[in-house]
């Protein structure tokens, strides 16, 4: 079982895995919800632990352990990722989310005015419960006012995941990140596809296995094709250019495919596959 997607350790595992894995004890887990705009999901329960991914506002998490030091170990419902989150970023679920943030980032104000300091800045993809609309604001049950034009109902999706990815152009590269404050190559693909209602795994190796149909590597590329290397993924914009979050530019960048392939090959990695959505 992939440890990234399996809530099991030698000392503790999810109750539903009993009989499938070996652990000292098994627990049912407690349903929690992310209350911060984004919460780090780390490999170890410490502030400098490796950032594996991020959980966004409104995401549900099944928590199997919370330590005295303030870390919660659990599994995200959105993509199944397992890791450690700050316990202060979680709480028991409140009202069911009704809307999703469609802007790169929005602001939540404590009252019906854009002139008062905001209390939160939820990112693209954050899930929010809206109780009512007041003028140009969407109002949450706890009295936060968000610009209504920055939200869409959960049932409304984008229709062009490449266009979503291009909105992140220039955003800084951050290993494990999933927002305009910083994101990595597979995070960019996951956020863009999720905005279009397409289920997408978190990491590039998972995406390579799960997404699209394989093409010959010498096929003429089309808009939206995914180009994979070991540990990296990019999105073709057309047959000559691509967009990707990458550590060479330390940003989301558009560049010629030929130049990128040659540069990455010079670093020891060659294209492993090209995938296309049917």
Secondary structure, DSSP 8 states (H G I E B T S, - for coil): --TTT--B-SS-EEGGGBTTB--S-EE--EEEEE-SSEEEEESSSSTTS-EEEEEETT-EEEEEEE-TTSEEEEEETTT--EEEEEGGGEES--S---EEE-SSB--EESSS-TTS-EEE--BTT-EE---EEETTEEE-TTS-EEEGGGEEETT---S-HHHHHHTTTT-BB-TT-EETTEE-HHHHHHHHHHHTT----SSHHHHHHHSSEEE-TTS---TT-EEEETTEEEEESSSSEEEEEETTTTEEEEEEHHHHHHHHHHTT----EEEE--
